[in-house]
């Protein structure tokens, strides 16, 4: 499935702090703070400065974080749309 | 202004100007023993008549200063002391940029600090004042001032604002430390309590945080403590901060460091004695 392409800001635009399994993330361009659950921080990491669609994001996650599942693409697409609503990724 | 009073509270210097003598006289008496500012004042509070004729005719005190809320309701002159206190809080809440400000009370023992934070009416102020009479050093009952560089809490030991039923808990305190009983204020019956002299003498001594508690008072609540996860603590403290958003990334860094390095619990209680017991048990754990 070739869905929309998404891109996240480069890594130096965010400051992330782990909080017992969750992540507090400060987004420098907007000055906003977000509390994220996995796999959202990992998605931002693999999308930083490099656009991809949901399937490609799933593949990158599988390669880097050993996160593989049958319908990973659909789950990732849902997370991407949440991250877009939060202003942390945009269509690239 | 006709009547003026300046005072240093921890790292912050205030100037209070008033169109009337009464509020300044009450402040001088209540803040006896506090140092005068060594340098320029950080914030100015002005207590002025709401309209020129209201200086004499049904005197009505408008709270003004460097920072103002346009819709702040004026107070009766009899409540001028409360107006001065609210004015100082307002300057801090709206203008303080040197520290991360958390709405809460702080006390210290053995060089380490305990932060009590929660909604209005949770009893944090009363609890901190009570601990301040029982071997703890009261660092402040309104704001925790978090150092943006090292994360320590700076003391800000203003007078404590005791409300309603809490007044009775402090009947045996020396009268010179208590202000007048202010009845019928927008916050109910209020009486101010000057912290013990040790708290004032040590207002330059910061302390590193050791424990964060979220107290909750309720007549029907069973006394209990439960740990609070780091992400929830983080979110609750952003909500308790008056200047988190304004500070931007330095505020995020200070808050993240505080949350990462400090255990936190929520405590429920139905009486202040239960609360003191829970605090002592968690502190000793």
Boltz contact constraints between the chains, C-beta under 6 A:
constraints:
  - contact:
      token1: [A, 17]
      token2: [B, 256]
      max_distance: 6.0
  - contact:
      token1: [A, 19]
      token2: [B, 230]
      max_distance: 6.0
  - contact:
      token1: [A, 19]
      token2: [B, 231]
      max_distance: 6.0
  - contact:
      token1: [A, 19]
      token2: [B, 234]
      max_distance: 6.0
  - contact:
      token1: [A, 20]
      token2: [B, 229]
      max_distance: 6.0
  - contact:
      token1: [A, 20]
      token2: [B, 230]
      max_distance: 6.0
  - contact:
      token1: [A, 22]
      token2: [B, 231]
      max_distance: 6.0
  - contact:
      token1: [A, 24]
      token2: [B, 234]
      max_distance: 6.0
  - contact:
      token1: [A, 24]
      token2: [B, 256]
      max_distance: 6.0
  - contact:
      token1: [A, 26]
      token2: [B, 249]
      max_distance: 6.0
  - contact:
      token1: [A, 26]
      token2: [B, 252]
      max_distance: 6.0
  - contact:
      token1: [A, 31]
      token2: [B, 248]
      max_distance: 6.0
  - contact:
      token1: [A, 33]
      token2: [B, 252]
      max_distance: 6.0
  - contact:
      token1: [A, 35]
      token2: [B, 231]
      max_distance: 6.0
